[in-house]
Amino acid sequence: MATMSTQAVATDLRGKTAVVTGGAGGIGQALGRRFGRAGMNVVLADVLAEPLKEATRTLADEGIEVAGVVTDVTDYASVEALANAALDRFGAVHVVCNNAGTGAVSEGYMWEHDLADWRWGIDVNVLGVIHGIKAFVPILLGQGEGHVVNTCSGNGGFAPIARGAMGGPATAVYPMTKAAVLCLTESLYTHLQMTGTRVRAHVLFPGGFLNTGIWESWRHRPDRYAAAQQRRAPETTLAAVVARFEAAGARVEFSPLDTIADQVMDGLAADSFWMMGPPTPADQVVAGKAASILARGAPDYLVDVLGQDAESTSDEGGTR
Ligand SMILES: NC(=O)c1ccc[n+]([C@@H]2O[C@H](COP(=O)([O-])OP(=O)(O)OC[C@H]3O[C@@H](n4cnc5c(N)ncnc54)[C@H](O)[C@@H]3O)[C@@H](O)[C@H]2O)c1
C-alpha cells in the first residue's frame, strides 16, 4: 500500500539508483521492484546467476531500468566490483540494501552445530553486510547523500529464538548473525552522524511469515562451506515447516513481500532508523529484555519469545 510518505520519497528518489544484494528473489527482488516502480534505477546483485538473470528480466519487462550483477557478498573484491558496475551503469548510488542472507540453519544444540554452518552464516549474513558498508559508504559520503538499509530479523535483532516450535533447539547461527547486523547498523548510524553527513543508516525487520527462499538456503550451499558433520535429519523445506505448523494447529498465512518493500520506502521517506511494521505482541520481547537487563535478572523474556512466537518458529530454523 503506497502511503503519502511513500509518494513523497518516490518523487525524491526518482531517477536515483538503488543496489540490492540478494536481489534474485524474495525480499530483495520485491525491494528492487518497489524501487523501480518509484522511478529509480535498480541494480540487483546475487550469487545465483540464473535466478538473477530471471529476476532482472522480470523487472526489465515492467519497464524498470535494471541491471543484474553476479556478486558474492562473502568476497570483498566481488562487492567492490558491484559498486563499480553500479557506478559505471548509472553514475551514482543512492540506496544500498545489504539484504543477501542465508538461513544459517544448524542441527542440535549449539555446541553440536557444524563449524561449516557457523562460517557460512557469518560470512554471508555478517561479513556480507560489512563488505557492503566498506564498499559503498565512501561513495555515498562522496555524494553527500544516500541510505544504507541492512536487513535484520526479530530473531536475533530482538532476541534469539533458541527453542523451536516443537520444543527442540533452534539454530543459534542465524539469530547470532542478525544480532550482529543490528549492532553493525547502530555503529554505522552513529559514525555517519559524527561526520555530519546526510547519509543515513537504517535497519529492516521483515515481519510475518514470508514465502521466500531463505527456508531452503541449503539448496545453494557453496562447496567451500560443505557440511563437515553428518546430518541426522533431512534438510528442512518450507513445505515441511508449513506442515509442522499446521499439525500443531497453527494457521499459516504468508505476508505479501510488497508490504516489506513499502516499509522500506516509508522508512526512507520518514528517515526512520527502524524499518518495521506496526507493533506486534512479539515487540514485548524488547521490553522484557530491557527489564531483565535493568533488574540484572534471568533472561525470562526468552521463554516469552517462544510463547508468543511459537507459530512462526521451526525446530531448526526459528523465525527468520
Ligand atoms: N524470509 C523471512 O521470513 C525473513 C525474515 C527476517 C529477515 N529476513 C532476511 O531477509 C533477507 C532476504 O531473505 P529472503 O527471505 O528474501 O530469502 P531468499 O533466500 O529468497 O533471498 C536471499 C538471497 O540472498 C542470496 N545470497 C545468498 N548468499 C549470497 C552471497 N554469498 N552473495 C550474494 N547473494 C547471496 C540468495 O541467493 C538469495 O537470492 C535475508 O537477509 C534474511 O535473513 C528474512
The ligand as a Gaussian input file, in Angstrom:
#p B3LYP/6-31G(d) Opt

LIG

0 1
 N       12.019000     -14.571000       4.903000
 C       11.887000     -14.146000       6.160000
 O       10.986000     -14.553000       6.883000
 C       12.882000     -13.160000       6.714000
 C       12.615000     -12.564000       7.966000
 C       13.536000     -11.688000       8.507000
 C       14.692000     -11.405000       7.795000
 N       14.930000     -11.990000       6.590000
 C       16.159000     -11.629000       5.877000
 O       15.804000     -11.095000       4.622000
 C       16.899000     -11.220000       3.722000
 C       16.406000     -11.750000       2.395000
 O       15.975000     -13.084000       2.579000
 P       14.728000     -13.731000       1.862000
 O       13.796000     -14.128000       2.926000
 O       14.256000     -12.869000       0.762000
 O       15.368000     -15.081000       1.323000
 P       15.864000     -15.516000      -0.121000
 O       16.632000     -16.762000       0.082000
 O       14.726000     -15.549000      -1.056000
 O       16.845000     -14.339000      -0.554000
 C       18.189000     -14.271000      -0.115000
 C       19.062000     -14.065000      -1.338000
 O       20.427000     -13.909000      -0.905000
 C       21.230000     -14.547000      -1.867000
 N       22.547000     -14.886000      -1.359000
 C       22.886000     -15.894000      -0.522000
 N       24.215000     -15.926000      -0.360000
 C       24.728000     -14.901000      -1.095000
 C       26.041000     -14.445000      -1.330000
 N       27.118000     -15.034000      -0.786000
 N       26.202000     -13.370000      -2.139000
 C       25.136000     -12.777000      -2.723000
 N       23.872000     -13.196000      -2.548000
 C       23.674000     -14.247000      -1.738000
 C       20.437000     -15.800000      -2.229000
 O       20.894000     -16.376000      -3.450000
 C       19.018000     -15.277000      -2.283000
 O       18.652000     -14.880000      -3.584000
 C       17.916000     -12.108000       4.428000
 O       18.942000     -11.314000       4.977000
 C       17.105000     -12.753000       5.523000
 O       17.898000     -13.144000       6.606000
 C       14.048000     -12.855000       6.026000

